[in-house]
Amino acid sequence: MSSRARLRVLAVAVVGAGLVVTVPAVGAAVVPAPARPAGPARPAVPARPAGPAQVVTRSYAGSNEVIANPDRGFTHYTETHYLPDGSGYTPLDAAQLIGWRTREQVTVVYRIFYLEKFATQDTIDPAYLSLVAADLATARAAGVKLIVRFAYTQSSGADATPARVVAHIGQLAPVLNASADVIAALQAGFIGQWGEWYYTDHFASDPTRPWDLSPADWAARASVLHALLDATDPTITVQVRYPTIKQHLIAANDPQAARIGIHDDCFVASPDDEGTFTGDADRQWLAAQTRSVPMGGETCAVDPPRSQWPSAAADLAAYHWTFLNADYNTDVLNSWGTDALTEAARRLGYRLRLTDSAVPAAAPAGTPMAVHLTLTNDGYAAPFAQRPAQLILRSATGTYRMPLPLDVRTVQPGSTVTVSALITAPPAPGLYHLYLALPDPASVLSATPAYAIQLADTGTWDPADGWNDLQQSVQVDPAPAPSPSPSPPPTPTSTAAPDPSPSPSPSTPAATWVSSLVPTSVTNGWGSYERDTSNGEAAAGDGRIQSLRGTLFSRGLGVHAASSLTYPLNGRYRLFSSTVGVDDETSGRGSVVFQVYADGILRYTSPVLTGVSAAVPVSVAVAGARVLRLVVSDAGDGNAYDHADWAGAALS
């Protein structure tokens, strides 16, 4: 499926006990309507009768502005030193950082720490560690993040020995980990001139031939990279200078591979970017890698036509660039022209845009309501870090935050993602205005608007809260009162003892994932049935994210024909809903039939669905039913590849 294909991500988010309530909401965006003049008392108006809710759809206009979004964009360069006499350190200036963010929309600052004093010293001065910590705190106060690199020299290959470098990493790590929230990336650094892993006295057997590395040289370099990965917080992304470093030192199936991005510090400087690429295979590898890890760097030399904008634009898109140094090489950057630089400023990293939304006009309090949001990504890259996605409902009396099943990392460049969530309407009646919030995942930054994602739409950003205004409202009505049970007819005798008070009927709960329930009976044709993934193979827990013709589902049941799952309902639910089909993991093979039974009565049978059939939505009334049975059978041709998904299966 191409990166420009339309991708739908569907899930049902059931929000109940996890609801976060903030009351009162001071300065709420929606205020109550003016009170009516006093008049004769009128009977109470009953709650609106249940029925199909009117759905309001809104489309949004994209914006052309350059947005100061976190973890992306042009960077500004800063460096500082620590000479043998302890001089040379220039702290970051908070006012300058704030100015870059507010006037130039620069949210990432490139910071190189030169460690000249410690090239021949095992222990880093505590005073120096305090200076580094203070710089990180300054970045946080200014609302920016840092790309951090350490190096021992900018004028020669006079770096430290491998053992000393590893020791220094151990001393620096606690400082870095304490401020992991403001480190956009940690470049591997330390080795060689500028920390670029090339001209080096201690990591090449022959410093005059820095490209000709022995196994011992690679082992020394591996000790540095693995020390960084092992000592630093796993949320910190590490970047290496050349594709060959990651290829040589990190196995493709190593979990740490997901933390390692690339920085190209001679972007478009020559046909191979001054040794960045060893051949076309490196280019193909990098294009695939940078779909999920950050790519950044800087230009370094004019080399037309390679360094001109058409060539640069193609590579920025092909290798999913997230960061680019605005301060070097300015001859290259200026040759691109103002329009091209503005385009790069808009598109570096992600550029998420809301295209449309659909919400009900009204819903009874405490009942499920469906919300649909569609986003696209006009940037060069997807966000490389996961962050929460929240639907905010704000009224004059309270604010409710509800999680949405959206992983922003899945919104690849050129793709469109639709998130469909079934949430529970707030318990308090009122008119609620809706917002989408994408805050920073770090708790210390989550309430700071500067670290939240602003969507590239016109007139939707709320800078005070860091939310995106959906320009939609929902009227939450009082929950309907339960209908009284009809009185029984009078009995013919007055001598019989009165019947005991009947037990109350079970209440109807908010929508529930079927995957959160425990079946009383299970049959599965291959391996274990899976909760919230596809069936996978024979082992338990080996499924993948459910996918039906390119649509991803975060919740559901993954089974293999012949399959039967039985669940107790005890009359508590009215509707079973799901989307069914053969999972994409079969590569188009397999054929199945889905059936739904309520209290042993067949309520639904699907047509034969194959690995290329469109997914089918299913809604089955189960009001009053005590037992639900979900059955998948083969289509009479054997059960090979019959990996079936009850995707988004829910009861309401």
ZAPA-297977 format. One line per field, with one value per residue (C-alpha): residue number from 1; residue in three letters; x, z, y. Coordinates in steps of 0.5 Angstrom, whole numbers. Each point is the difference from the previous one (the first is absolute). Example, Ala and Ser with C-alpha at 12.3 -4.5 7.8 and 13.67 -1.06 7.14 Angstrom:
<palums>
resi = c(1;2)
resn = c(ala;ser)
c1 = c(25;2)
c3 = c(16;-2)
c2 = c(-9;7)
</palums>
This chain:
<palums>
resi = c(1;2;3;4;5;6;7;8;9;10;11;12;13;14;15;16;17;18;19;20;21;22;23;24;25;26;27;28;29;30;31;32;33;34;35;36;37;38;39;40;41;42;43;44;45;46;47;48;49;50;51;52;53;54;55;56;57;58;59;60;61;62;63;64;65;66;67;68;69;70;71;72;73;74;75;76;77;78;79;80;81;82;83;84;85;86;87;88;89;90;91;92;93;94;95;96;97;98;99;100;101;102;103;104;105;106;107;108;109;110;111;112;113;114;115;116;117;118;119;120;121;122;123;124;125;126;127;128;129;130;131;132;133;134;135;136;137;138;139;140;141;142;143;144;145;146;147;148;149;150;151;152;153;154;155;156;157;158;159;160;161;162;163;164;165;166;167;168;169;170;171;172;173;174;175;176;177;178;179;180;181;182;183;184;185;186;187;188;189;190;191;192;193;194;195;196;197;198;199;200;201;202;203;204;205;206;207;208;209;210;211;212;213;214;215;216;217;218;219;220;221;222;223;224;225;226;227;228;229;230;231;232;233;234;235;236;237;238;239;240;241;242;243;244;245;246;247;248;249;250;251;252;253;254;255;256;257;258;259;260;261;262;263;264;265;266;267;268;269;270;271;272;273;274;275;276;277;278;279;280;281;282;283;284;285;286;287;288;289;290;291;292;293;294;295;296;297;298;299;300;301;302;303;304;305;306;307;308;309;310;311;312;313;314;315;316;317;318;319;320;321;322;323;324;325;326;327;328;329;330;331;332;333;334;335;336;337;338;339;340;341;342;343;344;345;346;347;348;349;350;351;352;353;354;355;356;357;358;359;360;361;362;363;364;365;366;367;368;369;370;371;372;373;374;375;376;377;378;379;380;381;382;383;384;385;386;387;388;389;390;391;392;393;394;395;396;397;398;399;400;401;402;403;404;405;406;407;408;409;410;411;412;413;414;415;416;417;418;419;420;421;422;423;424;425;426;427;428;429;430;431;432;433;434;435;436;437;438;439;440;441;442;443;444;445;446;447;448;449;450;451;452;453;454;455;456;457;458;459;460;461;462;463;464;465;466;467;468;469;470;471;472;473;474;475;476;477;478;479;480;481;482;483;484;485;486;487;488;489;490;491;492;493;494;495;496;497;498;499;500;501;502;503;504;505;506;507;508;509;510;511;512;513;514;515;516;517;518;519;520;521;522;523;524;525;526;527;528;529;530;531;532;533;534;535;536;537;538;539;540;541;542;543;544;545;546;547;548;549;550;551;552;553;554;555;556;557;558;559;560;561;562;563;564;565;566;567;568;569;570;571;572;573;574;575;576;577;578;579;580;581;582;583;584;585;586;587;588;589;590;591;592;593;594;595;596;597;598;599;600;601;602;603;604;605;606;607;608;609;610;611;612;613;614;615;616;617;618;619;620;621;622;623;624;625;626;627;628;629;630;631;632;633;634;635;636;637;638;639;640;641;642;643;644;645;646;647;648;649;650;651;652)
resn = c(met;ser;ser;arg;ala;arg;leu;arg;val;leu;ala;val;ala;val;val;gly;ala;gly;leu;val;val;thr;val;pro;ala;val;gly;ala;ala;val;val;pro;ala;pro;ala;arg;pro;ala;gly;pro;ala;arg;pro;ala;val;pro;ala;arg;pro;ala;gly;pro;ala;gln;val;val;thr;arg;ser;tyr;ala;gly;ser;asn;glu;val;ile;ala;asn;pro;asp;arg;gly;phe;thr;his;tyr;thr;glu;thr;his;tyr;leu;pro;asp;gly;ser;gly;tyr;thr;pro;leu;asp;ala;ala;gln;leu;ile;gly;trp;arg;thr;arg;glu;gln;val;thr;val;val;tyr;arg;ile;phe;tyr;leu;glu;lys;phe;ala;thr;gln;asp;thr;ile;asp;pro;ala;tyr;leu;ser;leu;val;ala;ala;asp;leu;ala;thr;ala;arg;ala;ala;gly;val;lys;leu;ile;val;arg;phe;ala;tyr;thr;gln;ser;ser;gly;ala;asp;ala;thr;pro;ala;arg;val;val;ala;his;ile;gly;gln;leu;ala;pro;val;leu;asn;ala;ser;ala;asp;val;ile;ala;ala;leu;gln;ala;gly;phe;ile;gly;gln;trp;gly;glu;trp;tyr;tyr;thr;asp;his;phe;ala;ser;asp;pro;thr;arg;pro;trp;asp;leu;ser;pro;ala;asp;trp;ala;ala;arg;ala;ser;val;leu;his;ala;leu;leu;asp;ala;thr;asp;pro;thr;ile;thr;val;gln;val;arg;tyr;pro;thr;ile;lys;gln;his;leu;ile;ala;ala;asn;asp;pro;gln;ala;ala;arg;ile;gly;ile;his;asp;asp;cys;phe;val;ala;ser;pro;asp;asp;glu;gly;thr;phe;thr;gly;asp;ala;asp;arg;gln;trp;leu;ala;ala;gln;thr;arg;ser;val;pro;met;gly;gly;glu;thr;cys;ala;val;asp;pro;pro;arg;ser;gln;trp;pro;ser;ala;ala;ala;asp;leu;ala;ala;tyr;his;trp;thr;phe;leu;asn;ala;asp;tyr;asn;thr;asp;val;leu;asn;ser;trp;gly;thr;asp;ala;leu;thr;glu;ala;ala;arg;arg;leu;gly;tyr;arg;leu;arg;leu;thr;asp;ser;ala;val;pro;ala;ala;ala;pro;ala;gly;thr;pro;met;ala;val;his;leu;thr;leu;thr;asn;asp;gly;tyr;ala;ala;pro;phe;ala;gln;arg;pro;ala;gln;leu;ile;leu;arg;ser;ala;thr;gly;thr;tyr;arg;met;pro;leu;pro;leu;asp;val;arg;thr;val;gln;pro;gly;ser;thr;val;thr;val;ser;ala;leu;ile;thr;ala;pro;pro;ala;pro;gly;leu;tyr;his;leu;tyr;leu;ala;leu;pro;asp;pro;ala;ser;val;leu;ser;ala;thr;pro;ala;tyr;ala;ile;gln;leu;ala;asp;thr;gly;thr;trp;asp;pro;ala;asp;gly;trp;asn;asp;leu;gln;gln;ser;val;gln;val;asp;pro;ala;pro;ala;pro;ser;pro;ser;pro;ser;pro;pro;pro;thr;pro;thr;ser;thr;ala;ala;pro;asp;pro;ser;pro;ser;pro;ser;pro;ser;thr;pro;ala;ala;thr;trp;val;ser;ser;leu;val;pro;thr;ser;val;thr;asn;gly;trp;gly;ser;tyr;glu;arg;asp;thr;ser;asn;gly;glu;ala;ala;ala;gly;asp;gly;arg;ile;gln;ser;leu;arg;gly;thr;leu;phe;ser;arg;gly;leu;gly;val;his;ala;ala;ser;ser;leu;thr;tyr;pro;leu;asn;gly;arg;tyr;arg;leu;phe;ser;ser;thr;val;gly;val;asp;asp;glu;thr;ser;gly;arg;gly;ser;val;val;phe;gln;val;tyr;ala;asp;gly;ile;leu;arg;tyr;thr;ser;pro;val;leu;thr;gly;val;ser;ala;ala;val;pro;val;ser;val;ala;val;ala;gly;ala;arg;val;leu;arg;leu;val;val;ser;asp;ala;gly;asp;gly;asn;ala;tyr;asp;his;ala;asp;trp;ala;gly;ala;ala;leu;ser)
c1 = c(0;3;2;-6;-5;-6;1;-6;2;-7;-1;-5;2;-4;1;-3;4;6;-3;3;-4;2;-5;-1;3;1;0;-4;-1;-7;-5;-7;-5;-3;-6;-7;-4;-4;-7;-5;2;0;0;7;2;2;6;1;-3;6;1;5;4;1;8;3;6;5;5;7;4;7;5;7;3;7;-2;4;-1;4;5;1;2;6;5;5;7;3;7;4;6;4;7;6;0;-8;-2;-4;-6;-6;-7;-6;-4;-7;-3;4;-3;-7;1;2;-6;-5;3;3;-4;6;-1;6;7;6;5;7;4;7;4;7;2;-2;4;5;-4;-4;-5;-4;0;-7;0;0;-6;-4;1;-3;-6;-1;0;-5;-4;0;-2;-6;-2;0;-4;5;4;7;4;6;7;6;7;7;3;-2;7;3;-1;2;-5;0;1;-6;0;0;-5;-4;1;-2;-7;-1;1;-4;-6;-3;0;-3;-5;-3;-2;-1;-7;4;5;-3;6;7;5;5;6;6;4;5;0;-7;-2;-2;4;5;6;2;7;-3;-5;3;7;3;-3;3;-5;-7;-4;4;-3;3;-5;4;-2;-8;1;2;-6;-5;2;-1;-7;-2;2;-5;-5;0;1;-5;-7;-4;-4;6;1;8;2;7;3;0;-4;5;1;-7;1;6;-1;-8;-3;-7;-4;4;-6;5;0;-7;4;6;-1;5;3;3;5;2;-7;0;7;2;-3;1;-1;8;0;-7;-2;4;-5;-7;-2;2;-5;-6;2;0;-7;-3;4;-3;-7;1;6;2;5;3;7;3;2;8;2;-3;0;-5;-4;0;0;-6;-7;-3;5;-1;-7;0;4;-3;-6;3;4;-6;4;-2;6;4;5;-2;7;5;1;-3;3;-4;-6;-1;1;-7;-3;-6;-5;3;3;-7;-3;6;-2;-7;1;6;-2;-8;-5;-7;-6;-7;-5;-6;-4;-7;-3;-7;-4;-3;1;-3;4;4;-1;5;0;5;5;4;6;4;7;5;8;3;7;6;0;-5;1;5;-2;-7;-4;-7;-6;-6;-7;-2;-7;-1;-6;-1;0;5;6;0;6;-1;6;0;2;5;8;2;6;-4;-2;5;2;-5;-5;-7;-2;-7;-1;-7;-2;-6;1;-5;-3;1;-5;-1;-5;2;3;7;5;5;7;6;6;7;4;7;1;4;-4;4;-1;-7;-4;5;-3;7;1;-7;-1;-4;-4;1;-7;-2;-3;0;6;-2;7;-2;-2;4;-6;-3;-7;-4;-5;-5;-5;-5;-6;0;-7;-2;0;-7;-3;-1;-7;-5;-2;-7;-4;-2;-8;-3;0;-7;1;2;2;7;6;3;6;7;2;3;8;2;1;7;2;3;7;5;2;5;6;-2;8;0;-5;2;-4;-3;2;5;2;5;3;7;4;-4;-5;3;-3;1;5;-1;1;7;3;0;3;-4;1;3;-5;0;-4;-6;-1;-5;1;5;-5;4;-4;3;-6;-3;0;5;-2;1;-5;-3;-1;-6;0;-5;-1;-6;-4;-5;-5;5;1;-5;5;6;4;7;3;2;5;6;6;5;6;-3;2;-6;-1;-6;-7;-5;-7;-2;-6;-3;-5;-4;-3;2;-4;3;0;5;4;5;1;6;6;7;7;-2;-7;-2;-1;-7;-4;-4;-6;-4;-5;1;-5;-2;5;4;5;4;3;5;2;4;0;4;-3;0;7;4;2;7;2;-7;2;-6;-1;-6;3;-2;-5;-4;-7;-4)
c3 = c(0;-2;5;-4;1;5;6;5;7;4;7;5;7;6;5;7;6;-4;0;2;2;2;3;0;-7;1;-7;-3;-8;1;4;2;-4;4;5;-3;4;6;-2;2;2;-5;1;-1;-7;0;-3;-8;-2;-2;-8;-5;1;-5;-2;-2;-4;-1;-5;1;-4;0;2;-3;6;3;6;7;1;5;-3;-7;-5;-1;6;3;1;7;3;6;3;6;0;4;5;0;-4;-7;3;-3;3;-4;0;1;-3;-6;0;1;-6;-5;2;0;-6;-4;2;1;6;0;1;-2;6;0;6;-1;6;-1;7;1;-6;4;7;2;5;-3;5;4;-2;-7;1;4;-7;-4;4;1;-8;0;5;-4;-7;4;3;-7;-3;-5;0;-2;-4;4;-2;4;-3;2;-5;-6;-3;-1;2;7;3;7;0;0;7;2;-5;3;7;-2;-2;6;4;-5;-1;7;-2;-7;3;5;-6;-5;-1;-4;-4;-7;-2;3;-6;2;-1;5;-6;-4;-3;2;2;-7;1;-6;2;6;4;4;-4;-6;0;-5;1;-7;-3;4;-5;1;6;3;4;7;-3;-1;7;3;-3;2;7;0;-4;5;6;-2;-2;7;4;-2;0;-5;-2;-2;-8;-2;-7;-3;-6;-5;-2;0;8;1;-5;3;7;1;-2;-4;5;6;4;1;-8;1;4;-5;-5;-5;-1;-7;1;-7;-3;-8;0;-5;-3;6;5;2;1;4;-6;-2;-5;-3;6;5;-3;0;7;3;-4;4;7;0;0;7;3;-1;-6;1;-1;-4;-7;-1;-7;-6;-6;-5;-3;6;5;-3;2;-5;3;7;0;-3;5;6;-2;-2;7;4;3;7;2;-4;2;-2;2;-5;-5;-2;-7;-2;4;-3;-7;1;0;5;-3;1;7;2;-3;4;6;-1;-1;4;4;1;-2;2;-2;1;-6;3;6;2;7;2;1;7;4;7;6;1;-6;-6;-6;-6;-2;-6;-2;-7;0;-5;0;-5;3;-2;6;5;8;2;8;2;4;3;-4;4;-2;4;2;3;3;5;6;-2;-5;-1;-4;-3;-3;-8;-3;-5;0;-4;-2;-5;-4;-5;-5;-5;3;3;7;2;8;2;7;4;7;6;0;6;6;1;-5;-4;-6;-1;-5;-3;-1;-2;4;-1;6;1;3;6;6;2;-7;-2;3;-4;-7;-3;0;-3;-7;-4;-6;-7;0;0;6;4;5;7;2;8;1;-6;-3;-7;0;-4;-1;2;6;3;4;6;2;7;0;-2;6;1;-3;6;0;-2;6;0;0;6;3;1;7;6;4;-3;3;-4;-5;2;-3;-6;-1;-4;-8;-2;-2;-7;1;-4;-7;2;-4;-1;0;8;1;2;-4;3;-6;-5;-6;-5;-6;0;6;5;-1;1;4;-4;-5;-6;1;-2;0;5;6;5;-1;-7;-4;-3;0;-4;-7;-5;-7;3;6;7;6;7;3;-2;0;-4;-2;-5;-3;3;6;5;6;5;5;5;-1;6;-4;1;-7;-6;-6;-2;-5;-4;-7;-3;-5;-1;3;-5;3;-5;-6;-3;1;4;0;6;3;6;4;6;5;6;5;-5;-6;-6;-1;-6;-5;-4;-8;-1;1;-3;1;-5;2;2;8;2;6;4;5;4;5;6;5;6;-3;6;-5;-6;-4;-6;-5;-6;-5;-6;-7;-1;-3;6;5;-3;1;3;5;2;4;4;-1;5;3;5;5;1)
c2 = c(0;7;5;4;-5;2;-4;0;-2;-2;-2;1;4;-2;6;-1;-1;3;7;6;6;7;4;6;2;7;4;-5;1;-2;4;-2;4;6;-2;1;5;-2;-3;-5;-6;-6;-7;-3;-2;-8;-2;0;-7;-5;0;1;6;5;0;6;0;6;1;4;5;-2;6;2;3;-3;-3;0;-8;-4;-5;3;5;5;0;5;-2;2;-3;1;-2;-2;1;-3;6;-1;6;1;-2;4;-2;0;7;-1;6;-2;-6;3;4;-5;-4;6;4;-5;-6;-4;-5;-4;2;-3;0;-3;-1;0;-4;3;-1;-7;-3;-2;0;-6;4;5;6;1;7;-2;-5;6;5;-6;-1;8;0;-5;3;7;-4;-2;7;2;-5;-3;-7;-1;-5;-1;-2;-1;0;1;5;4;1;-7;-8;1;-4;-4;-7;-5;-2;7;2;-6;3;7;-3;-3;7;4;-5;2;7;-1;-5;5;4;-5;4;6;-5;0;-5;-1;-1;-6;6;-1;-4;5;7;3;-6;-3;-7;2;3;-3;-2;-6;-3;-1;-5;5;7;2;-5;1;-4;-6;-3;-7;-4;3;7;-2;-4;7;4;-5;1;7;-1;-6;5;5;-4;-4;6;5;0;-4;5;4;-1;-1;2;-2;3;-5;-6;-5;2;-3;-5;-3;1;-2;-6;1;-3;3;4;6;1;3;6;1;6;3;7;1;6;1;0;1;2;-5;-6;-5;6;0;-8;0;-5;-6;-2;0;-5;5;4;-5;-2;7;2;-6;1;7;-1;-2;4;7;2;7;4;5;2;2;2;3;-6;2;-3;-5;6;3;0;-5;-5;2;0;-7;-3;4;-4;-7;0;3;6;2;5;5;5;7;3;-5;0;7;0;-6;2;7;-3;-4;7;3;-4;-7;2;1;-6;-4;4;-3;-7;-2;-6;0;4;-2;2;-1;-1;-1;-3;-2;0;-1;6;-2;-6;-3;1;-6;-4;-2;5;0;5;-1;4;0;3;0;1;5;0;-4;-4;-3;2;-5;0;-2;5;-1;2;3;2;6;2;6;4;5;-4;-5;-3;-7;-4;-6;-4;-2;-6;4;-1;6;-4;-4;7;-1;5;1;-5;1;-3;0;-1;-3;0;-2;4;1;7;4;-1;7;3;6;3;-3;3;-5;0;-4;0;-3;1;-2;-7;3;2;6;3;-3;6;5;2;1;-7;-2;-1;5;-2;3;3;7;3;-7;2;1;3;1;-8;-3;-3;0;2;-4;5;-5;0;-6;1;-5;-1;-3;-7;-3;-3;-7;-2;-2;-8;-1;-2;-7;-2;-1;-7;-3;-1;5;-6;-1;2;6;-2;2;7;-2;1;6;-1;0;7;1;2;4;-3;-6;-3;-7;-1;2;-6;-7;-5;-6;-5;1;-4;2;-3;2;2;5;5;7;6;6;-3;-4;-8;0;-7;-6;4;4;7;0;4;7;6;-2;2;0;2;5;2;0;-2;1;-5;-6;-8;-4;-7;-5;-5;-4;5;1;5;0;6;1;6;-1;5;6;2;2;0;-4;3;-1;0;-7;-3;-4;4;3;-5;-5;4;-1;-7;-4;0;0;1;4;-2;3;-3;2;-5;-5;3;2;8;1;-4;4;-2;-3;4;-1;4;5;1;7;0;-1;4;-4;3;-6;2;-4;3;-4;-6;-4;-3;2;-4;2;-5;-1;-6;-1;1;-8;1;-2;5;2;7;1;6;3;7;2;7;6;-5;3;-1;6)
</palums>
